[in-house]
Every structure is written in structure tokens, then in C-alpha cells.
Amino acid sequence: MKHLFIINDGPYGNERAYNALRLAMNVAKREGEHVRVFLMGDGVQCAVKKQETPQGYYNIERMLGSIQRRGDVAT
């Protein structure tokens, strides 16, 4: 099965991008599942290299890298 996640919120400040990526990572681990993440608007900031993660947040760049190894990430 194929899944598309569209992220249009920035990486930090709220948990929307984090929750979408957490769900995408778990779906991508399943056999026979294909995940594609599309970043648009402020969501493109999730793909910035060498992010400085604010205190108390997960590193969104690493989460995207994990998905990219199993699926597709597009901006």
C-alpha cells in the first residue's frame, strides 16, 4: 500500500511535523508499505541540513533521513 504525508508546518514550534513524521516512520517499517513525504510551505524547513534542535524537541532532519532510506521525500 502507498501512503502520502503532506507537511506544511515548520519543524519546531508545534508538534504537527513531528507527529506526521513519527507516523510515517512507523508505517514505512511495515512490510509492503511505501511512504512518500511531501514538504510544502513552512514544511520545507524540515529538510534544512544541520538543524540546531531546540531544547526538548526531536531532530526532524534525522527523522526525515530515516524515512528517506525507506521511502521518498519531496519538496
ABEGO torsion letter per residue (X at the ends): XBBBBBBABBABGBAAAAAAAAAAAAAAABBGBBBBBBBBEAAAAAABBGBBBBBGBBBAAAAAAAAAAABBBBX
